[in-house]
Amino acid sequence: MRRAAFAIAAGAMAVSLAACGSAAESGDKKSDSGDSAAKGDNIKVGLLLPENQTARYEKLDKPLIEKKVKELTNNKGEVVYANAKQDASLQNQQVDTMVTNKVDVLIVDAVDSKAIAGSVKKAKDAGIPVVAYDRLAEGPIDAYTSFDNVTVGKTQGEALLQALGDKAKSGQIVMMNGSSTDPNAAMFKEGAHSVLDGKVKIGREYDTKEWKPENANANMEGAISALGKDKIVGVYSANDGMAGGIITALKAAGLKNIPVTGQDAELAGVQRIVTGEQYMSVYKPYPQEADVAAEMAVALAQGKSLDSLAKDKVDSPTTKGIPSVIVPVVSLTKDNINDTVIKDGIYTVQEICTDRYKAACDKIGLK
């Protein structure tokens, strides 16, 4: 597992280094869309994130993007921020406000990939390019960066099968997918099913409204009641927040040693991995994703080409050939915490190993 983490992390670093070099290589080329006139460093970047239930957005994505925009614009660029708090209508209003305030470019992590399409078109009609961040929004998107979301689901499914071993043949699992309005959730689900189907019986499966831990908790309570405590051998959870709600339900039912997956490497999730309550998470190198988004946004605002930065193309239901950068992911277990979130500066050992977790940290050699 440790060797695999190093290999994938090295690949992710290569993406990051390539991205950092390519922004400079793009020079003063004009944007393919022709909508942005060439501008200097005095640009205004609109940043719209989808919610604050998941810790990553306020703790990582926002400050990382702000830092990179400042770096790329000699401290002259401004980031105008708004969080939609899981409200698609509010996010549409936030886009309208930023269009009215004439930002030079938008970075949008959509609450609802379909509902945002009209607002993306409004921005485009106003000459404001749009970078889809983390989730592939619909509408005339100019660029996109995210992680390989199908691979995320595969990584989770493979880890769960590894944790189950022979138990995969003797019991049932519960699948707790993300929100049906999030296109990433469908890709996580696709990847997980491609690994799990035929290898383990799926007793119950849920699409969890708004990714909320309390909804996952209620779903898990329903699954335990329907299937019986003795039948459940593992839980596929699409992210760490929901894993917390699931584990609370498992504990309340007296269930122990049930492997639960996760995603996002949230601090609470990492701490549950340390104690063994949660089996794994998917660590997504947010600094690389954030850097790429900022580089794309600044280049588009300044009327530069993305040709050397975005080597890949993806299609959304409404737009074909969107310039894209896809960042690799890492399976995070107690064996590679040092090599991932600590090495990348996401958390310190002191943040993870508080008094409550010190004994568990010592046990796995996390000091």
MARDO-747443 format. One record per atom (N, C-alpha, C): x, y, z; residue in one letter. Coordinates in pm, whole numbers, plus 32768, in hexadecimal, padded with zeros to 4 digits. Each point is the difference from the previous one (the first is absolute). Layout:
XYZa/...
//
This chain:
80547F878000m/7FAC80798000m/8056807D8000m/806D7FF9804Fr/805980748009r/8041801D7F7Ar/802E7F937FBBr/803F80137F7Dr/7F9D80397F9Cr/7F837FD08008a/7F9A80327FA4a/7FE680938018a/7FFD8026807Fa/7FE7808D8020a/806D80587FC8a/807F7FD2800Df/806E804E7FCAf/7FF5800D7F69f/7FDA7F927FBEa/7FF980027F6Ea/7F9680607FCFa/7F8B7FFA8040i/7F9480587FD3i/801E80908024i/803680138078a/802280898029a/8068803C7FA2a/805F7FAD7FD3a/806580327FA3a/7FC1802A7F7Da/7F9C7FB27FD5g/7FBA80257F86g/7FB580828010g/7FC280108077a/7FB8807B801Ba/805E80778001a/80797FEC8039m/8062806C8003m/802A80287F73m/800A7F9B7FAAa/8025801E7F75a/7F9880577FBDa/7F807FE2801Ev/7F9580537FC9v/800E808E8030v/801B800E8084s/800D8084803As/8074804D7FC3s/80737FBD7FF1l/807580447FC9l/7FE980287F6Fl/7FBE7FA67FB6a/7FE380217F75a/7FA580787FF7a/7F9D8003805Da/7FA2806F7FFEa/804680838021a/805C7FFB8064c/8045807A8028c/805380387F8Ec/80417FA97FB4g/8053802F7F92g/7FAF80317F8Bg/7F8C7FC17FEBs/7FB8801D7F86s/7FC0808A7FFEs/7FDF80348078a/7FC380848001a/806080677FC5a/80807FF28020a/8063805D7FCBa/80147FEA7F6Ba/7FF87F7F7FD8e/80177FE37F72e/7F93803A7FA8e/7F898015803Bs/7F91802E7FADs/8015808E7FCDs/805A804A8042g/802480857FCEg/7F89805B7FF4g/7FF780497F92d/7F9580617FEDd/7F9D7FD37F95d/7FF27F7C7FF0k/7FA07FD07F9Ek/7F7480298029k/7FAB80187F9Ek/7F768025801Dk/7FAE7F85801Ek/7F9780128051s/7FA67F93801Es/7FBB7FD07F82s/7FEB7F7C7FF8d/7FBC7FC97F8Cd/7F74803A7FF1d/7FC08021806Fs/7F7780337FF9s/7FFB808D7FC9s/806C80488010g/800580897FCEg/7FAE80618053g/7FC97FD18073d/7FA98055804Fd/804E8061805Ad/80787FD7802As/804C8053805Es/806B804F7FB7s/7FFE80808012a/806E80517FCEa/80787FE8805Aa/807880147FC9a/80797FEC804Fa/800080628075a/801A7FCD8079k/800080538077k/807F7FE9804Ek/801D805C8058g/80767FF28054g/7FE07FB3807Eg/80458023806Bd/7FF07FB6807Dd/7F8B80318056d/7FC980747FDEn/7F9180368050n/7F7D7FBE7FD6n/7FF17F828023i/7F897FB57FD9i/7FAD7FDC807Ai/7F817FE47FE7k/7FA47FDB806Ak/7FCB7F747FE0k/801D7FA2805Av/7FD87F737FEDv/7F8C7FE1805Dv/7F907FDA7FC6g/7F8D7FD68050g/800E7F6D8024g/7FF77FDE8080l/800B7F76802Fl/7F7E7FD88046l/7FBC7F9C7FC8l/7F837FD0803Al/800E7F6E8028l/7FFB7FE68082l/80087F778033l/7F767FD2802Fl/7FE77F7D8002p/7F777FCF800Bp/7FC67FF8808Cp/80537FE78064e/7FCA7FE88086e/806D80098069e/7FD58004807En/80618005806Cn/7FEE7F8D8063n/7FB27F9A7FD9q/7FF37F888052q/80827FB07FFCq/803F7FFC7F8At/807D7FB97FEEt/8073805F8022t/80577FD68059a/8065805B8038a/806080357F97a/80177FB67F96r/806980247FA0r/7FEC80897FC1r/7F8580287FE6y/7FE980787FB0y/8034807F8043y/7FDF8011807Fe/802A80798047e/80917FF48032e/80287F878025k/80857FED803Ak/806D7FF97F96k/7FE07FC57F8Bl/80677FE67F9Cl/7FE980497F7Dl/7F917FE17FBCd/7FED80357F77d/800780987FF9d/7FB280428054k/7FFA80937FFBk/808A80408018k/80427FE38070p/808380428016p/80697FD87F9Ap/7FFC7F857FCFl/80637FD57F9Dl/7FF0804B7F7Cl/7F83800F7FD5i/7FE780497F83i/802580938010i/7FDA803B8071e/8023808D8019e/809780147FFCe/80487FA68040k/8092800A8005k/803D7FF77F74k/7FCF7FA37FB0k/80397FEC7F7Ak/7FDF80747FA4k/7F888037800Av/7FDC80747FAEv/805B80758021v/80198017807Fk/805B806C802Ak/808C7FE97FC6k/802D7F848008e/80857FDE7FD0e/800E80177F69e/7F977FDE7FB7l/8004800B7F6Dl/7FED808F7FCDl/7FD180588058t/7FE180887FD4t/80528069804Ct/80707FD78039n/8054805E804Bn/7FB38049806Dn/7FA97FB48043n/7FAE8033806En/7F9A806A7FD6n/7FE580087F7Fk/7FA080657FD0k/7F757FC57FE6k/7FF87F7D7FEAg/7F807FC17FE4g/7FAA7FF5807Dg/7F7C800A7FEEe/7FA27FFA8070e/7FA37F897FECe/7FE67FB7806Ev/7F9F7F927FFCv/7F84802C804Bv/7F8E7FFD7FBAv/7F7F8021803Cv/7FBA7F7B801Dv/7FE17FE6807Fy/7FD47F7B8028y/7F6D7FFC8029y/7FBF7F8F7FE0a/7F787FE68030a/7FEF7F698012a/7FBA7FDA806An/7FE17F73801An/7F697FEE7FFAn/7FD37F9E7FB3a/7F717FEE7FE8a/7FB97FB2806Ea/80497FC5805Dk/7FC67FB78070k/7F9A7F987FD0k/80247FBB7F96q/7FB27F917FC7q/7F7B802E7FC3q/7FF5807F7FDBd/7F8580377FC8d/801A80287F6Fd/7FC97FB37FA2a/801A80197F72a/7FC780867FD3a/7F8C80268035s/7FC580817FDBs/805780748031s/80337FF28079l/805980678036l/807D800B7FABl/80367F8F7FD4q/807880057FAEq/7FE680467F7Bq/7F8D7FEB7FC5n/7FDD80477F85n/7FFB80978018n/7FC980278072q/7FFC808E8023q/808E80378013q/80577FAE803Bq/808A802B8015q/804980157F7Cq/7FE57FA97F9Fv/803A80137F7Av/7FCE80837FC4v/7F7D8018800Ad/7FC6807B7FCAd/8041807B803Ed/80177FFB8082t/803E80718046t/808D80177FCDt/80497F957FEAm/808A800E7FD1m/800580317F70m/7F9E7FD77FAFv/7FF780347F78v/7FE480968004v/7FA380288057t/7FDE808F800Ft/80798050802Et/804F7FC38058n/807780448035n/80797FF47FA5n/7FEC7FC17F8Ek/80647FFA7F93k/80847FC2802Dk/7FF77F88803Bv/807B7FB78017v/803A7FDA7F78v/80807FE17FFCd/80427FE17F81d/7FF97F6C7FDCd/7FEB7FAB8065v/7FF77F707FE9v/7FBB7FC28079v/7FBF7F8E7FEBl/7FBF7FB9806Dl/803C7F758011l/80137FD7807Di/801D7F758023i/7F857FCE804Bi/7FBE7F9A7FC9v/7F807FD48037v/80047F6B8022v/7FE87FE2807Ed/7FE97F77802Cd/7F6A7FF68019d/7FB97FC17FA2a/7F6E80087FFCa/7FBD7FAC806Ba/7F9A8039803Fv/7FA87FB38058v/7FB57F987FAEv/7FC8802E7F91d/7FB27FAB7FA5d/8033801A7F73d/803B7F9B7FC3s/804380137F7Fs/7FA2802B7F92s/7F817FD68008k/7F9F80267F98k/7FC7808B801Bk/7FDE801A807Fa/7FBF807F8023a/805980797FE6a/80837FEB7FFEi/805C80707FEFi/801180297F6Ei/7FD07FAD7FA4a/801C80157F71a/7FD480897FCEa/7F89802C8028g/7FCF80827FD3g/80588072802Fg/80317FF6807Bs/805680698036s/808880007FBBs/80317F897FDEv/807E7FF77FB5v/7FF080487F7Av/7F8D7FEC7FC0k/7FE980437F7Fk/7FF980988011k/7FC2802F806Ck/7FFB8090801Ak/808D8039800Bk/80557FB98049a/808A802D800Fa/804680037F78a/7FEE7F967FB6k/803F7FF87F7Ck/7FD080707FA5k/7F7E801B8001d/7FC7806C7FADd/803880888029d/8028800C8080a/8039807D8032a/809780077FE8a/80367F9A7FBDg/808E7FFF7FE3g/80577FD18073g/7FC27FB7805Fi/80497FCF8076i/80167F6A7FF1i/807C7FD37FEEp/801A7F717FF5p/7FE87FB98085p/7FE07F7F7FF7v/7FDD7FB28078v/80557F828007v/80407FEC8073v/804A7F85801Ev/7FA97FAA805Bv/7FDF7F877FD4a/7FB87FA18055a/80667FBE805Ca/7FE7800B8082y/80607FD18065y/7FC67F8A804Cy/80467F907FFCd/7FDF7F89804Dd/7F867FB57FCBd/7F9880487FD3r/7F8A7FC17FC6r/7FEA803B7F74r/7FDF7FAB7FA2l/7FF0802D7F76l/7F76803D7FEDl/7FF98084800Ba/7F8280477FECa/7FD77FFD7F6Da/7F80800B7FE9e/7FCE80097F78e/7FFD80917FD3e/7FEA80147F7Cg/800780857FC7g/808480137FB8g/801680767FC5p/807A80187FB0p/807D80188055p/802E7F96803Fi/807780048057i/807D80117FAAi/805F804F8030d/807E80187FB7d/806F7FA18029d/7FFB7FCE807Ca/806B7FA98031a/7FCC7FB18078a/80477F958021y/7FD37FA7806Cy/80787FBF8040y/80007FFB8085t/80647FB08047t/7FBD7FB78072t/80297F848012s/7FC97FAD806As/805B7F888011s/7FCF7FA0804Af/80467F828010f/7FBC7F997FA9f/80417F8D7FEDd/7FC57F947FB2d/7F967FBE8057d/7F85802C7FEFn/7F977FDB805En/7FD57F6E7FF7n/80077FC57F8Av/7FE37F717FF5v/806C7FB1804Av/807D802D7FF3t/806D7FBE8049t/7FEF800F8096t/7FC88070802Ev/7FE38010808Fv/7FA77F8E8030v/7F927FE87FB6g/7FA47F958026g/80427F777FFAg/80527FEA7F9Ak/80487F817FF6k/805F7FEE8076k/8046806B8024t/805D7FFB8070t/7FB77FDC8082t/7F8C803C8014q/7FB07FE28077q/7FD27F6E7FFFq/7FCD7FD47F8Dg/7FCF7F767FF6g/806D7F9A8015g/807480177FC5e/80717FA48010e/802D7FF88091e/800480738042a/80298002808Da/7F9C7FB48056a/7F7E80117FE3l/7F9B7FBB804Fl/800C7F697FEEl/80147FD27F86l/80117F717FE8l/807C7FCB8048l/806A804F7FFFq/807A7FD78045q/7FE67FF28096q/7FB7805F8037a/7FE27FFC8090a/7FA67F8A8023a/7FA37FDF7FA7l/7FA17F94801Cl/80407F767FF6l/805A7FEF7F9Fg/803B7F7C7FEDg/7F957F977FE7g/80067F908047d/7FA07F937FEEd/7F738025802Cd/7FF280678054k/7F7B8028802Dk/7FA980337F8Ek/804080297F91a/7FB480327F8Ea/7F9E7F977FCCa/801E7F828017k/7FAC7F937FCBk/7F917FD98061k/800A802E807Bs/7FA37FCE8065s/7F9B80648034s/800C807E7FD7g/7FA480658034g/7FD780637F95g/7FC98071802Cq/7FD080687FA6q/803F80868024q/800B80557F9Ei/802F8088801Bi/7F8F80647FE6i/801180758038v/7FA780707FE6v/804D80667FAEv/7FC380337F96m/803F80697FAEm/7FBE8085801Em/8051805F802Fm/7FD08087801Em/8040805F7F9Cm/7FB980177F92n/803280587F97n/7FE480928024n/803B805A7FB2g/7FEC808F8017g/7F7D80337FC5g/7FF580827FF9s/7F8580417FD2s/7FE77FE77F6Cs/7F847FE97FDCs/7FDC7FE77F74s/8010807C7FA9s/800C8075803Dt/8012807C7FB3t/8092801C7FDFt/805A7FB08039d/809080147FECd/80317F9D7F96d/803080307F8Dp/802E7FA47F98p/80747FA9802Dp/80528032805Dn/806E7FB08034n/7FCD7F848048n/7F90800F8049a/7FC97F8F804Ba/7FDF7F8C7FA3a/7FCB801F7F8Ba/7FDF7F977FA0a/807E7FB97FD0a/806E804B7FF2m/807D7FC27FD3m/80407FAD806Fm/7FF88031807Df/80317FAF806Ff/7FB47F7B8005f/7F7D800A7FF0k/7FAB7F8A8004k/80237F9F7F8Ek/801280377F8Be/80247FAD7F8Ce/80827FB4801Ae/806480488032g/80817FC0801Bg/7FF67F95806Bg/7FB5801D8069a/7FF17F9F806Ea/7FB87F827FD0a/7F9480147FB5h/7FB57F8C7FCEh/80557FA97FA3h/805780407FB2s/80537FB37FA3s/805C7F9F8049s/801E8020807Ev/80577FAA8051v/7FAF7FA18059v/7F9380328039l/7FB67FB48064l/7F9C7F9C7FC6l/7FC380217F8Fd/7F987FAA7FC7d/80377F757FE3d/7FBA7F9D8033g/80297F767FEAg/80627FCD8068g/803A805C804Ek/80627FD78065k/7FC37FFF808Dk/7F97804D8013v/7FC0800A8082v/7F6E80257FEAv/7FA97FCF8058k/7F71801F7FF4k/7FE4808A803Ak/7FBC80527FB2i/7FDA8086802Ci/7F737FF88039i/7FF680068085g/7F7F7FEE8042g/7FA580787FF4g/80388076800Er/7FB4807E7FF2r/805A80687FC0r/7FC580597FB1e/804C806B7FBFe/7FAE80808003e/8043806F801Ey/7FBC8080800Fy/804C806D7FB4y/7FB5805E7FC6d/803680807FD5d/7FDF80628070d/80668039803Dt/7FEE804C807Ct/7FE780937FE3t/7F8E802F8026k/7FD9808A7FE4k/806580638038k/803380557FA7e/8058806F8025e/80817FD48045e/80237F817FF6w/807B7FCC803Dw/8000800F8098w/7F908018803Fk/80018023808Ek/80167F868058k/805B800D8062p/801B7F91805Cp/7F827FCF8047p/7FA6805D8025e/7F877FD78047e/7FA47FAB7FA7e/8002801C7F7Cn/7FB07FAE7FA4n/80407F767FEFn/80847FFD7FFBa/80457F7F7FF9a/7FE67FAF807Fa/7FFE80448072n/7FE47FBD807En/7F757FC07FFFn/7F9E804C7FD2a/7F767FCC7FF9a/7FF77F8B7F9Ea/8042800D7F8Fn/80007F937F9En/803F7F82803An/806D80138049m/80467F8D803Am/7FA97FBD8069m/7FBC804E8050e/7FA47FC68063e/7F947FAD7FBAe/7FCE80347F8Eg/7F9C7FB57FB4g/80387F7F7FC8g/807D80047FD2a/803F7F887FC7a/80157F96806Ca/802B802A8077i/80167FA2806Ei/7F7C7FBE8026i/7F9680518006s/7F7C7FCA8023s/7FCF7F9D7F96s/801780217F80a/7FCD7FAD7F93a/804F7F7F7FEEa/80838009800Dl/80577F8D7FE3l/801E7FAA807Al/8000803F8074g/80287FB98079g/80938017801Eg/801F80108080k/808880218028k/80677F967FD7k/7FD77F848001d/805F7F937FE6d/80217FEF7F6Cd/7FB880457FA9k/80127FEB7F70k/806180647FC1k/801980718042i/8050806B7FC4i/80947FEB8020i/80527FF87F95v/80907FEA8014v/805580797FD9v/7FC580617FBAg/804C80757FD8g/7FA5806C7FC9g/8036807A7FF8v/7FB480717FCBv/8055804F7F9Ev/7FCA80127F88y/803C805D7FA2y/7FC5808A801Cy/8054805B802Es/7FD7808B8014s/804D80567F9Es/7FB880567FB8a/803F804E7F96a/805880708035a/7FEB802D807Dn/805C80648037n/800B7FF58097n/805B804D8039d/801E7FF8808Ed/7F9080368058d/7FC1806B7FD3g/7F938039804Fg/7F927F9A8018g/7FD77FBD7F94m/7F997F99800Em/80347F8A8051m/80807FE07FF1a/80397F92804Da/7FEF80198096a/800E807E802Ag/7FEC8022808Cg/7F737FE0802Eg/7F9C80247FAFg/7F757FE18022g/7FE57F6B8000g/803C7FB97FA2i/7FF07F6F7FF6i/803B7FBB807Ai/807880288027i/80447FC18071i/7FB480198082i/7FC48075800Dt/7FAB801C8075t/7F8C7F9E8006t/7FC27FE47F8Da/7F907FA07FFCa/802F7F73801Fa/80757FDB7FCCl/80367F7B801Bl/801C7FEE8096l/803B8066803Dk/801E7FFA8090k/7F7F7FF38052k/7F9C804E7FDAa/7F817FFE8049a/7FBF7F767FFAa/80197FB77F93a/7FC97F797FF0a/805A7F95803Ca/8071802A8039g/805B7FA0803Dg/80597FB87F9Eg/800D80367F87l/80517FC17F99l/808F80368004l/80617FA58003k/808D80268004k/804B7FBB7F8Fk/807580387FE2n/805A7FC57F9Bn/7FBF7FF17F77n/7FAB805F7FDEi/7FC280047F7Ai/805180627FACi/80467FD37F97p/804D805E7FAFp/7FA680637FB7p/802580808009v/7FB4806C7FC0v/806280527FACv/7FDB801B7F85t/805580517FA9t/7FE180948012t/804C80557FBCg/7FE7808F8003g/804780467F8Fg/7FFF80858007q/804080527F9Aq/8011808D8036q/806880417FD9d/8020808D801Ed/806C80108069d/80227F958047a/806880078068a/7FE580738060a/7F83800E802Ce/7FE080628066e/80477FDC8082e/801D80638051l/80497FE7807Cl/7FB97F978056l/7F7D800E800Fa/7FB57F9F8051a/80087F757FC2a/7FFF7FF97F7Cg/800D7F807FBBg/80887FC28016g/806880507FF6v/80887FCE8018v/800D7FCE8090v/7FC58048805Dq/80067FD5808Cq/7FB47F7D8016q/7F907FEF7FB9r/7FB77F80800Ar/80527F8F7FC2r/804D801D7F98i/80587F9B7FC5i/806C7FD98064i/803680628046v/80667FE58066v/7FCB7F9F8069v/7F848014802Ct/7FC77FAB8069t/7FC97F7C7FCAt/7FF07FF67F7Cg/7FCA7F867FC6g/7F6A80027FEDg/7FBE806C8027e/7F6E80087FEDe/7FDD800A7F6Be/805380437FB3q/7FEE800D7F6Fq/80777FBD7FBEq/7FE67FB47F95y/806D7FB37FC5y/805A80567FA8y/7FC480557FACm/8050804D7FA0m/7FB7807E7FD6m/804A80567FBEs/7FC980747FBDs/8048800C7F7Bs/7FCD80537FA8v/804880207F85v/803A808B8011v/808480077FFCy/804380828008y/800F80397F75y/7FC980767FEFk/800880477F81k/805B80798015k/807080067FBBp/8060806D8018p/7FC680897FDAp/7FB8803B805Ey/7FBC807F7FE6y/805C80717FD6y/807B80078036p/8057806D7FD3p/80187FFE7F68p/80097F8B7FC7q/80167FF67F6Fq/7F8380287FB2q/7F8D7FCF802Ee/7F8380247FBDe/7FE780968008e/801680398076a/7FEA80908013a/806080527FABa/807E7FD67FFBd/806280487FAFd/7FD980007F6Cd/7FD57F8C7FCFv/7FD87FF77F73v/7F88805B7FE4v/7F9D7FFE805Aa/7F8A80567FEDa/802880937FFAa/80588029805Ba/802E808B8001a/804D80227F81a/80557FA57FD2e/804D80187F85e/7FA4800D7F87e/7F9C7FA97FF8m/7F9E80087F94m/7FB580858004m/7FD280258077a/7FB18079800Fa/8050807D7FDBa/807B80098032v/805380747FE3v/802080077F6Bv/80217F8E7FC5a/801E7FFE7F70a/7F88802E7FAFa/7F897FCE8021l/7F8780277FB6l/7FE180948014l/800F8031807Ba/7FE5808D801Ba/805F805B7FB2a/807A7FCF7FECq/8065804F7FB9q/80017FE67F69q/7FA07FB27FD2g/7FF47FE87F70g/80677FA17FC8g/80387FAA8054k/80677FA37FD3k/7FC47F787FDFk/804A7FB47FB2s/7FD67F7A7FD9s/80177F9C8071s/7FAD7F978002l/80117F938060l/80457F877FC0l/802D80107F85d/80317F8C7FB4d/806E7FB48049d/806080478038s/80717FBB803Es/7FE37FD88091s/7F988039803Bl/7FDA7FDE8089l/7FA37F888005l/7F9980017FADa/7F997F978001a/80147FA47F89a/803F7F8F8019k/801F7FA27F95k/7F8B7FA57FDCk/7FA17FF1805Cd/7F8F7FA57FEAd/7F82804D7FD9d/7F9E7FB57FCFk/7F7D80377FDEk/7F957FA7803Dk/7F96803D8032v/7F8D7FB2802Fv/7F8180397FC3v/7F987FAE7FFDd/7F7E802A7FCDd/7F9D80038073d/7FB0806A8007s/7F8E8002805Bs/7F837FE47FACs/7F8C7FF1803Dp/7F867FEB7FB1p/7FE180747FA1p/803B8076801At/7FDE80747FAEt/807580397FB0t/807A7FDC8025t/8076803C7FC1t/80697F947FE4t/803680037F89k/80637F9D7FD7k/808D803C8002k/80617FA98019g/808D80287FF5g/802C806A8060g/7FD57FF88080i/802780638063i/80917FE8802Bi/805980647FF6p/808B7FEF802Dp/80037FDB8094p/804A7F968022s/7FF67FC88086s/80877FD28036s/800B80048085v/80707FC38048v/7FC57FA6806Cv/80207F7F7FF9i/7FCF7F9E8061i/80737FD8805Ci/7FEC80108082v/80687FE88064v/7FED7F76803Ev/806B7FB08010p/7FF47F7A803Bp/7FDC80038094p/7FD57F8C8033v/7FD77FF4808Dv/804F7F918045v/7FF77FFD8086v/804A7F9F8050v/7FA27FBD8065v/800A7F7C800Fs/7FB87FB88069s/804780188084s/7FB9803D805El/803A80258081l/7FD37F9D806Bl/80607FBB803Dt/7FE67FA88071t/806080278071t/7FF77FB8806Ek/805A80208070k/80937FE87FDCk/80197FB57F93d/80897FE17FD9d/804880717FB8d/7FB5805F7FC6n/804580687FB0n/7FD6808F8023n/7FD38015807Ci/7FDC8088802Bi/807A805D7FF8i/80737FCE802Bn/807980527FF9n/802480277F71n/7FE97FA57FA2d/802A80167F76d/7F9E80527FAEd/7F908024803At/7F9780477FB5t/7FDE80858041t/7FA07FFF805Cv/7FCE807F8035v/8066804A8055v/805A7FB78042i/80688044804Ei/806F80327FA5i/802B7FAD7FA4k/806A80277FA2k/7FD6807A7FADk/7F8180057FD8d/7FD0806F7FADd/7FD8807B8050d/800E7FFA8083g/7FE380748053g/7F6C801A8017g/7FAC7F9C7FE7i/7F7180138018i/7FE580068096i/803D7FA4804By/7FF77FFF8091y/808A7FE7803Cy/80118029807Ct/80777FDB804Ct/7FDE7F868057t/80697FBE802Fv/7FEB7F91805Cv/7FB68031807Dv/80218079802Cq/7FC080388077q/7F6A80157FECq/7FD980297F87e/7F7280137FE4e/7FB47F7B8003e/803F7F997FCBi/7FBF7F7C7FFDi/80047FBE808Ai/80748002803Dc/80187FB4807Bc/7FE98055807Dc/7F8680308010t/7FDC8046807Bt/7FFC7F9B8072t/7FE980308078d/80037FA78076d/7FA57F877FEEd/7F8D80177FC3r/7FA07F937FEDr/80377F917FA7r/805780257FA2y/802F7F9F7F9Cy/80937FDB8012y/804080348068k/80907FEB800Fk/80257F6C800Bk/7FB67FB6804Fa/80207F718013a/7FF37FB57F7Ba/7F97801F7FB5a/7FEC7FBD7F7Fa/806E80297F9Da/8029807D8004c/806C80307FAAc/80827FB78022c/801D7FF58082d/80797FBB802Bd/80017F707FCFd/7F8B7FC38003k/7FF57F737FDAk/80257FE87F6Dk/7FE080637FAAi/801E7FEF7F71i/8080804C7FD8i/804680348062g/807F80427FE6g/7FF5808B7FC6g/7F918043801El/7FEB80887FCEl/802A8061806Dl/807B80397FF2k/803680568069k/8040807B7FC3k/
//
